[in-house]
Amino acid sequence: MTTPTTTGVSERALLMLEIIARAEEPPTLNDLVTLIELPKATTHRFVTLLEKLGFAKRTIDGKRYEIGYRLTELAIDAMRHSFQLAPRRAILSGLVSEIGETCNITMLDGTELVYLDRVESDWPLQIRLKIGSRVPLHCTASGKLFLGLAPASLRKALFQSHPLRKHTPRTIVDLSALEHELDKIRKTKIGTDDEEFIEGMTAAAVPVMDSKGNICATVAVHGPSVRLPLARALALTPALLRAAKAIESTFHAR
């Protein structure tokens, strides 16, 4: 194989990041060698550099590569800015005008959720979670939705590495009880939070699906339970689903 030019090598380094980010299953070094079309030693040098810089990391077994914290942070920041400028903000604002409650869009970032965008209602009584806030998975509507639609092996690894913290008296920290709750969410594809994260707050969330049919974000409504009991939050899910579909189209168009 001929030695690539500097430009060609740089392009392959970026391509390697794209391969790792898009892979359905984290690739091995041999997978990367085949896909990137570079000698094994060169490929190993590239992926080691990406790992050192935090753009890639090894999986728990040490045999495969997945995206690192810096690439995740970069993607989250890019998405956060695009949500504020793109039609998605208009979709979210329209949803809030329709249902009269605060709504947000979240994405998964490692073992937490991050708020990408949020539009508040006009009610004086608000529970404020600013854009960029990070919240746990096991006790939030969007987090439980991500967990419910995730492979069982991923949930098991997450629960083993991160003990479930009790945030309110209603937080589910018993694994069997939580799995039962996630089974229901997997069937309905609606995540719920009945004062499990913050006392006096309820929420409902629906998925935003990518072009491959996998959950990539959520659209959620939340508010004080005195005004938004869980039954009313669930009654608003048809509007949430319409907004989620509209947001999906902006992902697919790009």
NORLIN-V126677 format. One record per pair of residues at least 4 apart in sequence whose ideal C-beta (glycine too) atoms are under 7 Angstrom apart, sorted by the first residue. I is the first residue (numbers start at 1). J is the second residue. D is the distance in whole Angstrom. If there is no record, write none. Layout:
i=I j=J d=D
i=I j=J d=D
This chain:
i=1 j=39 d=7
i=4 j=8 d=4
i=4 j=9 d=5
i=4 j=12 d=7
i=5 j=9 d=7
i=6 j=10 d=6
i=7 j=11 d=6
i=8 j=12 d=6
i=9 j=13 d=7
i=10 j=14 d=7
i=11 j=15 d=6
i=12 j=16 d=6
i=12 j=36 d=5
i=12 j=38 d=6
i=13 j=46 d=5
i=14 j=18 d=7
i=15 j=19 d=6
i=15 j=36 d=6
i=16 j=20 d=6
i=16 j=32 d=6
i=16 j=36 d=5
i=16 j=46 d=6
i=16 j=47 d=7
i=16 j=50 d=7
i=17 j=21 d=6
i=17 j=50 d=7
i=17 j=55 d=6
i=17 j=71 d=7
i=18 j=22 d=6
i=19 j=23 d=6
i=19 j=27 d=6
i=19 j=32 d=7
i=19 j=35 d=5
i=19 j=36 d=7
i=20 j=27 d=6
i=20 j=56 d=6
i=20 j=65 d=6
i=20 j=66 d=6
i=20 j=67 d=6
i=21 j=67 d=5
i=21 j=71 d=7
i=23 j=27 d=5
i=26 j=59 d=5
i=26 j=64 d=4
i=26 j=65 d=6
i=26 j=66 d=4
i=27 j=31 d=4
i=27 j=32 d=5
i=27 j=64 d=6
i=27 j=65 d=6
i=28 j=63 d=6
i=28 j=64 d=5
i=29 j=33 d=6
i=29 j=43 d=7
i=29 j=44 d=6
i=29 j=47 d=7
i=30 j=34 d=7
i=31 j=35 d=6
i=32 j=36 d=5
i=32 j=43 d=5
i=32 j=47 d=6
i=33 j=38 d=7
i=33 j=40 d=5
i=33 j=43 d=5
i=36 j=43 d=6
i=38 j=42 d=4
i=38 j=43 d=5
i=39 j=43 d=7
i=40 j=44 d=6
i=41 j=45 d=6
i=42 j=46 d=6
i=43 j=47 d=6
i=44 j=48 d=6
i=45 j=49 d=7
i=46 j=50 d=6
i=47 j=51 d=6
i=47 j=56 d=6
i=47 j=65 d=6
i=48 j=52 d=6
i=49 j=53 d=6
i=50 j=55 d=4
i=50 j=56 d=4
i=51 j=56 d=5
i=51 j=57 d=6
i=51 j=58 d=7
i=51 j=68 d=7
i=53 j=70 d=7
i=54 j=68 d=5
i=54 j=69 d=5
i=54 j=70 d=4
i=55 j=68 d=5
i=55 j=70 d=5
i=55 j=71 d=5
i=56 j=65 d=5
i=56 j=67 d=6
i=56 j=68 d=5
i=57 j=66 d=6
i=57 j=68 d=4
i=58 j=62 d=5
i=58 j=64 d=7
i=58 j=65 d=6
i=59 j=63 d=7
i=59 j=64 d=4
i=59 j=66 d=6
i=67 j=71 d=5
i=67 j=72 d=6
i=69 j=73 d=6
i=70 j=74 d=6
i=71 j=75 d=6
i=72 j=76 d=6
i=72 j=109 d=6
i=72 j=110 d=7
i=73 j=77 d=6
i=74 j=78 d=6
i=75 j=79 d=6
i=76 j=80 d=6
i=76 j=107 d=7
i=76 j=109 d=6
i=76 j=114 d=6
i=77 j=81 d=7
i=78 j=82 d=6
i=79 j=83 d=6
i=79 j=107 d=6
i=79 j=116 d=6
i=80 j=84 d=7
i=80 j=116 d=5
i=80 j=131 d=7
i=80 j=132 d=7
i=81 j=85 d=6
i=82 j=86 d=5
i=83 j=88 d=5
i=83 j=89 d=6
i=83 j=105 d=6
i=83 j=116 d=5
i=83 j=117 d=4
i=84 j=89 d=6
i=84 j=117 d=6
i=86 j=250 d=6
i=87 j=91 d=6
i=87 j=250 d=6
i=88 j=92 d=6
i=88 j=105 d=7
i=88 j=117 d=7
i=88 j=247 d=5
i=88 j=250 d=6
i=89 j=93 d=6
i=89 j=117 d=6
i=90 j=94 d=6
i=91 j=95 d=7
i=91 j=243 d=5
i=91 j=246 d=5
i=91 j=247 d=6
i=92 j=96 d=7
i=92 j=103 d=6
i=92 j=105 d=6
i=92 j=117 d=6
i=92 j=119 d=5
i=92 j=243 d=7
i=93 j=97 d=6
i=93 j=119 d=5
i=94 j=98 d=6
i=95 j=99 d=6
i=95 j=103 d=5
i=95 j=239 d=6
i=95 j=243 d=4
i=96 j=101 d=7
i=96 j=102 d=7
i=96 j=103 d=5
i=96 j=119 d=5
i=96 j=121 d=6
i=98 j=239 d=6
i=99 j=221 d=7
i=99 j=236 d=5
i=99 j=239 d=5
i=100 j=121 d=6
i=101 j=121 d=5
i=101 j=221 d=5
i=101 j=223 d=5
i=101 j=228 d=6
i=101 j=236 d=7
i=102 j=118 d=7
i=102 j=119 d=7
i=102 j=120 d=5
i=102 j=121 d=5
i=102 j=126 d=7
i=102 j=221 d=7
i=102 j=222 d=6
i=102 j=223 d=6
i=103 j=119 d=6
i=103 j=219 d=7
i=103 j=220 d=7
i=103 j=221 d=5
i=104 j=115 d=5
i=104 j=117 d=7
i=104 j=118 d=4
i=104 j=220 d=5
i=105 j=116 d=5
i=105 j=117 d=5
i=105 j=217 d=6
i=105 j=218 d=7
i=105 j=219 d=6
i=106 j=113 d=5
i=106 j=114 d=6
i=106 j=115 d=6
i=106 j=116 d=6
i=106 j=142 d=5
i=106 j=217 d=7
i=106 j=218 d=5
i=106 j=220 d=7
i=107 j=114 d=6
i=107 j=116 d=6
i=107 j=216 d=7
i=107 j=217 d=5
i=108 j=113 d=6
i=108 j=146 d=5
i=109 j=114 d=5
i=109 j=134 d=7
i=111 j=137 d=7
i=111 j=158 d=6
i=111 j=162 d=6
i=112 j=134 d=4
i=112 j=135 d=7
i=112 j=136 d=6
i=112 j=137 d=7
i=113 j=134 d=7
i=113 j=135 d=5
i=113 j=137 d=6
i=113 j=140 d=6
i=113 j=142 d=6
i=113 j=143 d=5
i=114 j=132 d=7
i=114 j=134 d=5
i=115 j=129 d=6
i=115 j=131 d=5
i=115 j=132 d=6
i=115 j=133 d=5
i=116 j=131 d=7
i=117 j=131 d=6
i=118 j=129 d=7
i=118 j=131 d=5
i=120 j=126 d=6
i=123 j=227 d=7
i=125 j=224 d=5
i=125 j=227 d=7
i=127 j=198 d=6
i=127 j=201 d=5
i=127 j=222 d=7
i=127 j=223 d=7
i=127 j=224 d=6
i=129 j=133 d=5
i=135 j=140 d=5
i=135 j=143 d=7
i=135 j=197 d=7
i=136 j=140 d=6
i=136 j=143 d=6
i=136 j=165 d=7
i=137 j=143 d=3
i=137 j=144 d=7
i=137 j=146 d=6
i=137 j=147 d=5
i=138 j=143 d=6
i=138 j=144 d=7
i=138 j=147 d=7
i=138 j=164 d=5
i=138 j=172 d=7
i=138 j=178 d=6
i=139 j=143 d=7
i=139 j=167 d=5
i=139 j=171 d=5
i=139 j=193 d=7
i=139 j=196 d=4
i=139 j=197 d=5
i=140 j=144 d=7
i=140 j=193 d=5
i=140 j=197 d=5
i=140 j=203 d=7
i=141 j=145 d=6
i=141 j=191 d=4
i=141 j=192 d=5
i=141 j=193 d=4
i=141 j=203 d=4
i=141 j=204 d=6
i=141 j=205 d=4
i=141 j=220 d=5
i=142 j=146 d=7
i=142 j=191 d=6
i=142 j=205 d=4
i=142 j=218 d=4
i=142 j=220 d=5
i=143 j=147 d=6
i=144 j=148 d=6
i=144 j=181 d=7
i=144 j=182 d=6
i=144 j=185 d=6
i=144 j=191 d=5
i=145 j=149 d=6
i=145 j=185 d=6
i=145 j=191 d=3
i=145 j=205 d=5
i=145 j=207 d=6
i=145 j=218 d=6
i=146 j=150 d=6
i=146 j=215 d=6
i=147 j=155 d=6
i=147 j=182 d=5
i=148 j=182 d=4
i=148 j=185 d=3
i=148 j=186 d=4
i=148 j=191 d=7
i=149 j=186 d=6
i=149 j=207 d=7
i=149 j=215 d=5
i=150 j=154 d=5
i=150 j=155 d=6
i=152 j=156 d=6
i=153 j=157 d=6
i=154 j=158 d=6
i=155 j=159 d=6
i=156 j=160 d=6
i=157 j=161 d=6
i=158 j=162 d=6
i=159 j=164 d=7
i=159 j=175 d=6
i=164 j=173 d=4
i=166 j=171 d=5
i=166 j=173 d=5
i=167 j=171 d=5
i=167 j=196 d=7
i=167 j=197 d=5
i=168 j=195 d=6
i=168 j=196 d=6
i=168 j=197 d=7
i=168 j=198 d=7
i=168 j=199 d=5
i=170 j=194 d=6
i=170 j=195 d=5
i=170 j=196 d=5
i=171 j=196 d=5
i=172 j=177 d=5
i=172 j=178 d=5
i=172 j=181 d=6
i=172 j=196 d=7
i=174 j=178 d=7
i=175 j=179 d=6
i=176 j=180 d=7
i=177 j=181 d=7
i=178 j=182 d=6
i=179 j=183 d=6
i=181 j=185 d=7
i=182 j=186 d=6
i=183 j=187 d=7
i=184 j=188 d=6
i=185 j=190 d=7
i=185 j=191 d=6
i=189 j=206 d=7
i=189 j=207 d=6
i=190 j=204 d=6
i=190 j=206 d=6
i=190 j=234 d=7
i=190 j=237 d=6
i=191 j=204 d=7
i=191 j=205 d=4
i=191 j=218 d=7
i=192 j=204 d=6
i=192 j=230 d=6
i=193 j=197 d=6
i=193 j=202 d=6
i=193 j=203 d=4
i=194 j=202 d=6
i=194 j=230 d=5
i=195 j=199 d=6
i=195 j=200 d=6
i=195 j=201 d=6
i=195 j=202 d=6
i=195 j=225 d=6
i=197 j=201 d=7
i=200 j=224 d=6
i=200 j=225 d=5
i=201 j=222 d=6
i=201 j=224 d=6
i=201 j=225 d=6
i=202 j=222 d=7
i=202 j=223 d=7
i=202 j=225 d=5
i=202 j=228 d=6
i=202 j=229 d=6
i=202 j=230 d=5
i=202 j=233 d=5
i=203 j=220 d=6
i=203 j=221 d=6
i=203 j=222 d=4
i=203 j=233 d=6
i=204 j=220 d=7
i=204 j=221 d=6
i=204 j=233 d=4
i=204 j=234 d=5
i=204 j=236 d=7
i=204 j=237 d=6
i=204 j=240 d=7
i=205 j=218 d=5
i=205 j=219 d=7
i=205 j=220 d=4
i=206 j=218 d=7
i=206 j=219 d=6
i=206 j=237 d=6
i=206 j=240 d=5
i=206 j=241 d=5
i=206 j=244 d=5
i=207 j=215 d=4
i=207 j=218 d=6
i=207 j=244 d=7
i=208 j=216 d=6
i=208 j=217 d=4
i=208 j=218 d=6
i=208 j=219 d=6
i=208 j=244 d=5
i=208 j=247 d=5
i=208 j=248 d=5
i=209 j=213 d=6
i=209 j=214 d=7
i=209 j=215 d=6
i=209 j=216 d=7
i=209 j=248 d=6
i=210 j=214 d=5
i=210 j=216 d=4
i=210 j=251 d=6
i=211 j=252 d=5
i=216 j=251 d=7
i=219 j=240 d=5
i=219 j=243 d=5
i=219 j=244 d=5
i=219 j=247 d=7
i=221 j=233 d=6
i=221 j=236 d=6
i=221 j=240 d=6
i=223 j=227 d=6
i=223 j=228 d=4
i=224 j=228 d=6
i=225 j=229 d=6
i=228 j=232 d=5
i=228 j=233 d=5
i=230 j=234 d=6
i=231 j=235 d=6
i=232 j=236 d=7
i=236 j=240 d=6
i=237 j=241 d=6
i=238 j=242 d=7
i=239 j=243 d=7
i=240 j=244 d=6
i=241 j=245 d=6
i=242 j=246 d=7
i=243 j=247 d=6
i=244 j=248 d=6
i=245 j=249 d=7
i=248 j=252 d=6
i=249 j=253 d=6
i=250 j=254 d=7
